[in-house]
């Protein structure tokens, strides 16, 4: 897996309460937005790579009247 700053940042955030791509984006926008702009187009492919490389797992959580939520956990 090609490693980059986004990979390390997301792995670090998975050690916190952040579990979904949306939560990761919100936290990064609140705390790092002044010097690092990140998009969903960076977050979700990186999360998928982490799962493919067994650095994280993903679980689907059912939600009422919404699509299932994907929660990621560092391995």
Phi, psi and omega in degrees: 000129175290125183265143178211177182298324180298318179301311181294320180297315181291320175302317178297317180292331177292346176277353178260201179282350181292131180229340182244160176302321179297315180296321178297314180299315181298315180296316180294323178294324180285326189251330187242001188301336182293331182229356180216108176267125179237145182244163174299331178294343173264321187293306187294318175297324178294317177301318179296320177297320178297320177294314180300327181266011176060029175267348178210159173241161180231138177233139175269133180243121181291142177230145178286129177060022178218160173296157177304145179264137177261121178250132183253141180226133178291143181267000000 
